[in-house]
Amino acid sequence: MKPRRQRMLTVGLIIVGVTLAVGLALQAFQENMLFFYSPTQVLAGEPPEGRKFRLGGLVEEGSVSRQPGELKISFIVADLENTLPVTYEGVLPDLFREGQGVVAHGYLQPDGSFSAEEVLAKHDENYMAPEVAELLAEQGHPVDGQPEKSVTN
Amino acid sequence: MIPELGQLCTVIALCLAGVQTIFPLVGAHRNQASWMAVARPAAAGHFVFLALGFGFLTYSFIINDFSVLIVASTSNSALPLLYRVAAVWGGHEGSLMLWVLLLAVWTIAVTVSSRSLPDELSSRIIGVMGFISVGLLLYILSVSNPFLRLFPIPMDGNDLNPLLQDPAMAIHPPMLYTGYVGFSVAFAYAIAAMLGGQVDRQWARWVRPWTTAAWMFLTVGIALGSWWAYYELGWGGWWFWDPVENASFMPWLIGTALIHSLAVTEKRDLFKGSTLLLAIGAFSLSLLGTFLVRSGVLVSVHAFASDPSRGVFILSLLVIFIGGALAIYAWRAPGLDRNAGFKMVSRESFLLVNNILLSIATGLILLGTLYPLVLDAMNMGKISVGKPYFDTVFIIPMLPLVLAAGFGMHAAWKSADAAQLVRRLRWPAGVALVSGIALTALAWGTGPVLTYVGVAAGIWLVLASLRDPVMWLLGKGPRLTASMIGMQLAHAGVGLFVVGITVTSTYSIETDQSVRLGETVQIADYAVTFNNLQQIEGANYTALRADIDISQDGEKIAHLNPEKRIYRVQTMPMTEAGIDATLGRDLFVALGEDLGDNAWSLRIQYKPMIRFIWLGCLVMALGGLIAIGDRRYRTAVQTEKIPVKSGTAARPA
């Protein structure tokens, strides 16, 4: 292949590849972008309907309840102004505790409760999800010493 | 006293790194032999003093000197010795010390083995590596000092995060960093060659083993991290597309592209621009990865921004290293490439496609990793892009890559005969297609089309890779060099990896169940019995240990003891999964929490072929190791005819 054609081919391949990649990436981005909302924002109707999102806040003290022997659990996620009931069925992370920060992925139900598919608490007892820590700080109640540091690898 | 000595040694190492930068670089520029001669002794001194500094720091951890801030924050007197040493790199400051120490080790390796190189080139390489060390050491000594004292002295330390108290996690950071830092050698070679204005086949031959070595360490490091996440985090996942993981995966992808680009530069004196750019890219992403993980920016963009000293320093370092390298590239690289042609169907074309696809995948992962951070920093909302995004944007470029790789390995340089290529590979292709579909359907039942495609593609790559080694062993094919065997083995590793991922992501069974003591639950073919639960005492933790039997067709096949541990110092609960591993499948049980009424939540998973994921990585790394051992890297300067004939002639890797 002549150098000129070779360059054309290279450039052509790159353009086609990058265009395809960007198109697919934008689409995948649109579909998989998860927004973060607090209970207050949820009650104000901010999350788009029928879309998965992340709910964050504190697990309200005394709100965790389950039937003995049942996997299904319900608890209340609160920011400092509002609360939202959450249901989940599955093994909870080690650091899930009342009074601690939590982030749940899931959908808003017609009855106004939040059905979680995934519940997250990070790898460190001092750790609070940054979204939750900032949310509380914005509402005027910073959590002591949070977030401290990441502990990963 | 000891930590002050460590700090003093580190300061001396910084001075020597300065000497190691200035004299060789200026000497090479002015062609003064006496100045260039400073390179090796300075590098040796730099290494010795860094090793001493790191040694003193480690000693503080071993003797539990809690007057040192980082010892108090990441270690504890009850911690076993191995983990007290591992705690050195358990935090930000210590891990950067490890980083520069490894940089010094690589530099020493370069000084020892670069004696046959022209003085000008070797001096520039050592000088550039010295410059990197200067930047990092300035950062360490000014804003990330590991030798700081703490007053009042605490009675005991805060302990190492229990998740990190694990053998795989103790060696994961050194492996990963050896890989990251190893790319600095290719980077230094690239800068040195651009400064000297000479990028040729001989240069590429010199860089190749270094790049492959760094890539090999990174491969093992990432695999260790993935394996650790699987058995230690208690979720049964092996890859989460977490920013921390992406940070190590991006340099790996670009490093892989670099290895392939270097092959073209060595054999055909082509792709010089992309080789240089990829060398800069691999190391830049390594730096970015180190800082993403270690700077705290991932935890909170705002906390990061509110303590700007580290952030500003890090960003300036990134700008100086990456921007400087790109500026040199813009200045020197044009005009390097010569105009040699190659046909549409040729090894070069396949490698070009390979590099483009790997770069696209890296770009999309970078987008998904950084975009949420940028958006958050600009207060435009908190979003996250999860696993589905990364899965999608990764599979799209990778599937054609795996399919093409099988052909690419067999295509001749310059011009390949497409018909002959198909003839050569019709058996591997046919067998892969049939066995991929049949095996999958018979072993695990029906699945989506993509699963059959994935398994067939993986088997295809394994067979296409092993065709030549098998022919050689049977005495029917030409003799293979170490670098060819290594290359083929590494590709076979990718094939195994693809089979593992495909099967495990389609056919895994994952369930969370409430199980009463004495109760048996059925998961697919497996009966899982929860016998009992007892309290046990570990060295620095207390645990509840479950006793679980798994039987299949009435026959007992596994006995598992998943634990729920509470570490005494950090009072942090941790799940230690029980895993029964065979080559074909893993059975995974993690103990959840007490549900009352004598019932516990159990996470029970069946993971077919998951071992192939890590096995594939090890085979890739082994391939790299064999390729490095090729004789031609050890002979000084060679002149070699490039075989360009298509067909059955020997095709060097």
Contacts between the chains, C-beta under 8 A, distances in Angstrom:
chain1	res1	chain2	res2	distance
A	1	B	341	4.9
A	1	B	342	6.0
A	1	B	343	5.3
A	1	B	344	6.1
A	2	B	341	5.8
A	3	B	339	4.0
A	3	B	340	7.6
A	3	B	341	5.5
A	6	B	341	5.6
A	6	B	342	6.8
A	9	B	344	7.2
A	10	B	352	6.5
A	13	B	352	7.2
A	13	B	353	7.0
A	13	B	356	6.2
A	14	B	356	6.0
A	17	B	356	5.2
A	17	B	357	7.2
A	17	B	360	5.7
A	17	B	397	8.0
A	18	B	360	6.8
A	20	B	396	8.0
A	21	B	360	4.5
A	21	B	363	7.1
A	21	B	364	6.1
A	21	B	393	7.5
A	21	B	396	7.5
A	21	B	397	6.9
A	24	B	392	7.1
A	24	B	393	6.4
A	24	B	396	5.7
A	25	B	364	4.9
A	25	B	367	6.3
A	25	B	368	8.0
A	25	B	393	5.3
A	28	B	388	7.3
A	28	B	389	4.8
A	28	B	392	4.3
A	28	B	393	5.4
A	29	B	367	7.9
A	29	B	368	7.6
A	29	B	371	7.9
A	29	B	385	6.2
A	29	B	389	6.2
A	31	B	388	7.2
A	31	B	389	7.7
A	32	B	385	5.4
A	32	B	386	5.7
A	32	B	388	4.5
A	32	B	389	3.9
A	32	B	392	7.6
A	33	B	383	5.1
A	33	B	384	7.7
A	33	B	385	5.8
A	33	B	389	7.9
A	34	B	383	6.3
A	34	B	384	5.0
A	34	B	385	7.3
A	34	B	386	6.0
A	35	B	381	6.5
A	35	B	382	7.2
A	35	B	383	5.5
A	36	B	381	7.8
A	36	B	382	4.0
A	36	B	383	7.1
A	36	B	384	7.4
A	54	B	384	6.8
A	66	B	595	6.7
A	66	B	596	7.5
A	68	B	595	6.8
A	68	B	596	3.6
A	68	B	597	3.6
A	68	B	599	7.4
A	69	B	514	5.8
A	69	B	516	6.8
A	69	B	595	5.5
A	69	B	596	6.1
A	69	B	597	3.6
A	69	B	598	7.3
A	69	B	599	4.0
A	70	B	514	6.1
A	70	B	595	6.6
A	71	B	512	6.2
A	71	B	513	6.7
A	71	B	514	4.3
A	71	B	595	6.8
A	71	B	601	5.7
A	89	B	512	7.3
A	90	B	512	4.1
A	90	B	601	7.7
A	90	B	603	8.0
A	91	B	512	4.6
A	91	B	590	7.0
A	91	B	592	3.7
A	91	B	593	7.4
A	91	B	601	4.8
A	91	B	602	7.5
A	91	B	603	4.7
A	92	B	592	7.0
A	92	B	593	6.4
A	92	B	601	7.8
A	94	B	234	7.1
A	94	B	564	7.9
A	94	B	572	7.5
A	94	B	573	4.4
A	94	B	574	6.0
A	94	B	575	5.8
A	95	B	572	7.4
A	95	B	573	7.1
A	105	B	386	7.9
A	123	B	161	7.0
A	123	B	163	5.5
A	123	B	233	7.7
A	124	B	161	6.4
A	124	B	572	7.4
A	125	B	570	6.3
A	125	B	571	7.1
A	125	B	572	4.8
A	127	B	299	7.8
A	130	B	299	5.8
A	130	B	300	3.9
A	130	B	301	7.7
A	130	B	302	7.7
A	130	B	303	7.4
A	131	B	382	5.3
A	133	B	300	7.0
A	134	B	300	7.1
A	134	B	302	6.3
A	147	B	299	5.5
A	147	B	300	5.4
A	147	B	303	6.2
A	149	B	92	7.7
A	149	B	296	6.2
A	149	B	299	6.8
A	150	B	293	8.0
A	150	B	296	6.0
A	150	B	298	6.2
A	150	B	299	4.1
A	151	B	161	4.6
A	151	B	163	7.3
A	151	B	164	7.5
A	152	B	242	7.9
A	152	B	244	4.8
A	152	B	293	6.5
A	153	B	164	7.7
A	153	B	169	7.0
A	153	B	172	6.1
A	153	B	173	6.1
A	153	B	176	7.5
A	153	B	225	6.1
A	153	B	244	6.4
A	153	B	293	7.0
